[in-house]
Amino acid sequence: MIVEITSAIYRNTNKTFIVIVPNNGIIEGMPDDAMVEVAASVGANGPQPYAVGKIGTFYRGLMENQYAYERLTVEAWMEGSYEKALQALTLNRLVGDAKKARKVLDKLIEANKDYWPELK
């Protein structure tokens, strides 16, 4: 797909692709800095996303949960915060439980000790 997107940019075809872009009002009620996956016309000026507007409660809940998980993960790394890393994993739908999250986090820290910042 990267070849098709590159071609669309080079040839300025404005072909529609599903891309990840900053929200900036595309999806009503989501933070502007949230990265969202939406349809966009892609050409020489980059992606021009199509407005989505208001979305249903179920889908918004899924998106807000994912956004919170990703945001907490970044904050945990930037602040060296064990607590925020634990909160992030607890929110992750594949973990979903604080006790499991602590076990997973402690194993991840041990397995990646040479690559991760020290979490306090």
Secondary structure, DSSP 8 states (H G I E B T S, - for coil): -HHHHHHHHHHT--EEEEEEEE-TTSBTTS-TTSEEEEEEEEETTEEEE---B---HHHHHHHHHHHHHHHHHHHHHHHT-HHHHHHHHHHSTTT--HHHHHHHHHHHHHHTTTTS----
